Amino acid sequence: MKPSPFLATLLMVGATLGWGMAGAVTRQLDQAKGFEVTFWRSAFTLISLLVLLTLWKGPRYWRQIRWNDRATWVSGACWSVMFTAFMLALTLTPTANVLVTLAAGPLLTALLSRLIWSQRQSRQTWWAIAVAGAGIVWMFGHELQTGHYTVIAGMLVALAVPVAAAVQWNVIGQSPSGDGLLNSVVLGAAGSCLMTWPLALPLEASVRDLQWLAVLGLFQLAVPCLLAVLAARTLRAAQMSLLSLLEVVFGIGLAWWLANETPTANVFTGGVLVLGALVVTSWLDLRSAPQAAQTTANN
């Protein structure tokens, strides 16, 4: 079923709210640390997706998947990197630092497509890349000056997420639609489990930790991914990109409210530069899309 534009927008807002839970929930953990956090979240995400997709599409769904699709495997490998690096970064650095670093993903995608595949980019995209890059450099520079090396390490780990996302979208050419995207997320969760299992031993998570990690797997990743897939049936790429920025707002706000993580001044400044560049670029893309369609129709 293709949702209406209003419903699709609500679905995407709900997805970003779910994604934004990660930092606040991670701060509630008692004993689970580092790679163990990543392992359990990926495991619960995998279990949740297997159950939800079976209920939604039926058991025959798994026999109809084209496992020889190279694009799906590339996408799955990138999702594995993103799942692993994101949660590991949250155990090393404040939530706001991680989310602002992740927000540079769309601009890194545009930059990589130009450098490797020679795809032309608009002037406003280049300006946005420059401004967002300045915001990221500002945050890294401030942390380096203050000697917060653990925070810097966490931000470097977090930087692997937008880099992996940029590689994914450029190799695939465009986001896998519908089932292709879901299949790659399933592969990504499975790959993240396999990568982090040896590094997570010995498993020391308490029962309370496992409950919180199950919440992350189901409500922070599995369900939001399904909502985003449904929203993508109606919304354009520029609209999806613009709405996805709400993850940064929700994530920082929830961590501030529920975990007392107050963003520092340098993170606020860097975040304004990164998010401002993305908002302006997405807004210009939305404005130019109808004009381009009209020009094509007239020709």
C-alpha positions in Angstrom: 0.0 0.0 0.0 1.3 3.5 -0.9 0.7 5.9 1.9 -0.6 9.4 1.4 2.0 12.2 1.6 0.8 13.3 5.0 0.9 9.7 6.4 4.3 9.1 4.7 5.7 12.2 6.5 4.3 10.9 9.8 5.9 7.5 9.2 9.3 9.1 8.5 9.1 11.4 11.6 8.3 8.2 13.6 11.3 6.5 12.1 13.6 9.4 13.0 12.2 9.4 16.6 13.0 5.7 16.9 16.6 6.2 15.5 17.1 9.1 17.9 16.5 6.8 21.0 20.0 5.2 20.7 22.0 7.6 22.8 19.5 8.0 25.6 18.9 4.2 25.9 22.6 3.4 25.7 23.2 5.6 28.8 20.9 3.4 30.8 23.2 0.4 30.5 24.9 -0.9 33.7 27.4 -3.6 32.7 27.4 -4.0 28.9 30.3 -2.0 27.2 31.9 -1.5 23.8 31.5 -4.4 21.4 29.0 -6.3 23.6 26.6 -3.4 23.2 26.9 -3.6 19.5 26.6 -7.4 19.4 23.4 -7.5 21.4 21.7 -4.6 19.6 22.5 -6.2 16.2 21.3 -9.6 17.5 18.0 -8.2 18.7 17.6 -6.2 15.4 18.2 -9.4 13.4 15.7 -11.4 15.5 13.1 -8.6 15.3 13.4 -8.3 11.5 13.1 -12.0 11.0 9.9 -12.1 13.1 8.4 -8.9 11.7 9.1 -9.7 8.0 7.8 -13.2 8.4 4.5 -11.9 10.0 4.2 -9.2 7.3 5.1 -11.1 4.2 4.8 -14.7 5.2 7.3 -17.6 5.4 7.6 -17.8 1.6 9.3 -14.4 1.6 12.7 -15.8 2.6 12.6 -18.4 -0.3 12.0 -15.7 -2.9 15.0 -13.5 -2.0 17.6 -13.1 -4.7 20.7 -13.9 -2.7 22.9 -13.6 -5.8 22.2 -9.8 -6.0 25.7 -8.2 -5.6 24.2 -4.8 -4.7 22.3 -6.3 -1.8 25.5 -7.8 -0.4 27.4 -4.6 -0.8 24.6 -2.8 0.9 24.6 -5.4 3.7 28.3 -5.0 4.3 28.0 -1.3 4.6 25.1 -1.7 7.0 27.3 -4.0 9.1 30.0 -1.3 9.3 27.3 1.3 10.2 25.7 -0.8 12.9 29.0 -1.6 14.5 30.7 1.8 14.3 27.6 3.7 15.5 27.1 1.8 18.7 30.8 1.6 19.5 31.1 5.4 19.0 28.2 6.0 21.5 30.2 4.1 24.1 33.2 6.4 23.6 31.8 9.9 23.0 28.6 12.0 23.8 25.5 11.4 21.8 25.6 14.9 20.2 29.1 14.5 18.9 28.1 11.2 17.2 24.9 12.5 15.7 26.4 15.7 14.2 29.2 13.6 12.7 26.7 11.2 11.2 24.7 14.1 9.7 27.5 14.7 7.2 26.5 11.5 5.4 24.5 13.0 2.5 27.2 15.5 1.6 29.9 12.8 1.8 27.8 10.8 -0.6 27.8 13.7 -3.1 31.5 14.3 -2.7 32.4 10.7 -3.3 30.1 10.4 -6.3 32.0 13.4 -7.8 35.6 12.1 -7.0 35.1 8.5 -8.1 32.2 8.4 -10.5 32.6 11.9 -11.9 28.9 12.8 -11.3 28.3 16.5 -11.5 27.1 18.3 -8.4 25.3 21.7 -8.2 27.1 24.8 -6.9 24.9 24.8 -3.7 26.0 21.2 -3.0 29.7 22.2 -3.1 29.0 25.1 -0.8 27.1 22.8 1.6 30.0 20.3 1.6 32.4 23.1 2.5 30.3 24.5 5.3 29.5 21.1 6.8 33.2 20.1 6.6 34.1 23.3 8.5 31.6 22.3 11.2 33.1 18.8 11.5 36.7 20.3 11.6 35.6 22.8 14.2 34.4 20.0 16.5 37.5 17.9 16.1 39.8 20.8 16.5 38.2 21.9 19.8 38.3 18.4 21.3 41.9 18.1 20.2 42.8 21.4 21.9 41.1 20.4 25.1 42.8 16.9 25.1 39.6 14.9 25.0 41.2 12.0 23.1 38.6 9.5 24.0 35.9 11.8 22.6 38.1 12.2 19.4 38.4 8.5 19.1 34.7 8.1 19.3 34.1 10.7 16.7 36.6 9.0 14.4 34.7 5.8 14.8 31.4 7.6 14.2 32.9 9.0 11.0 33.0 5.4 9.6 29.2 5.5 9.5 28.7 8.3 6.9 31.7 7.0 5.0 30.1 3.6 4.7 26.8 5.1 3.8 28.4 7.2 1.1 30.1 4.1 -0.4 26.8 2.2 -0.2 24.7 4.7 -2.1 27.4 5.3 -4.7 28.1 1.6 -5.4 24.4 0.7 -5.6 23.6 3.9 -7.6 20.5 4.5 -5.7 18.8 3.2 -2.5 17.5 -0.3 -2.8 13.7 0.0 -2.9 11.3 -2.0 -0.8 12.4 -5.5 -0.2 16.0 -4.9 -1.4 16.6 -2.4 1.4 15.0 -4.7 4.0 17.2 -7.6 2.8 20.4 -5.5 3.1 19.5 -4.4 6.6 18.9 -8.1 7.6 22.3 -9.0 6.1 23.9 -6.0 7.9 22.6 -7.0 11.3 23.8 -10.6 10.7 27.2 -9.4 9.6 27.5 -7.1 12.6 26.7 -10.0 15.0 29.4 -12.1 13.4 32.0 -9.3 13.5 31.5 -8.4 17.1 30.8 -11.8 18.6 34.5 -12.7 19.3 35.2 -9.1 20.6 32.2 -9.1 22.8 33.3 -12.1 24.9 32.9 -12.7 27.8 29.3 -11.5 27.7 28.6 -9.6 30.9 25.3 -7.8 30.2 22.8 -7.9 33.1 19.2 -8.8 32.6 18.3 -5.1 32.8 20.9 -4.4 30.1 19.5 -7.0 27.8 16.0 -5.5 28.2 17.3 -2.1 27.1 19.3 -3.6 24.3 16.1 -5.5 23.1 14.3 -2.1 23.1 17.1 -0.8 20.8 17.0 -3.7 18.5 13.2 -3.6 18.0 12.1 0.0 18.5 15.3 1.9 17.6 16.2 0.0 14.4 13.9 -2.8 13.2 10.6 -0.9 13.4 12.0 2.5 12.2 13.5 0.7 9.1 10.1 -0.7 8.2 8.5 2.7 8.7 11.2 4.4 6.5 10.7 1.8 3.7 6.9 2.5 3.7 7.5 6.3 3.7 10.0 5.9 0.7 7.1 4.6 -1.4 5.7 8.2 -1.5 8.4 10.7 -0.5 11.1 11.9 -2.8 14.8 11.4 -1.9 15.2 15.1 -1.0 12.2 14.9 1.3 13.6 11.8 3.0 17.0 13.4 3.4 15.5 16.5 5.0 13.2 14.6 7.3 16.0 12.3 8.4 17.8 15.3 10.0 15.2 15.1 12.7 17.2 12.1 14.1 19.9 14.6 15.2 17.4 16.8 16.8 15.5 14.0 18.5 18.7 12.2 19.5 20.3 15.2 21.1 17.1 16.2 22.8 16.4 12.8 24.3 19.9 12.4 25.5 19.7 15.8 27.1 16.4 15.1 28.7 16.8 11.5 29.8 20.5 11.2 30.3 21.6 14.7 31.2 23.9 15.0 28.3 24.1 18.7 27.6 25.7 19.6 24.2 28.9 21.6 24.5 29.2 25.0 22.8 31.6 23.6 20.1 29.2 20.8 19.3 26.3 23.3 19.0 28.3 25.5 16.6 29.4 22.5 14.5 25.9 21.1 14.5 24.4 24.4 13.3 26.9 24.5 10.4 26.3 20.9 9.4 22.6 20.8 9.8 22.2 24.3 8.3 24.1 23.2 5.2 21.9 20.1 4.8 18.6 22.0 5.4 19.5 24.6 2.8 20.7 22.1 0.2 17.6 19.8 0.7 15.3 22.8 0.5 16.9 24.0 -2.8 16.6 20.4 -4.2 12.9 20.4 -3.3 12.4 23.7 -5.0 14.3 22.8 -8.2 12.7 19.4 -8.6 9.3 20.7 -9.9 11.1 23.2 -12.1 13.2 20.5 -13.7 10.1 18.3 -14.2 8.3 21.2 -15.9 11.3 21.9 -18.2 11.5 18.3 -19.2 7.8 18.2 -19.9 8.0 21.4 -22.1 10.9 19.9 -24.1 
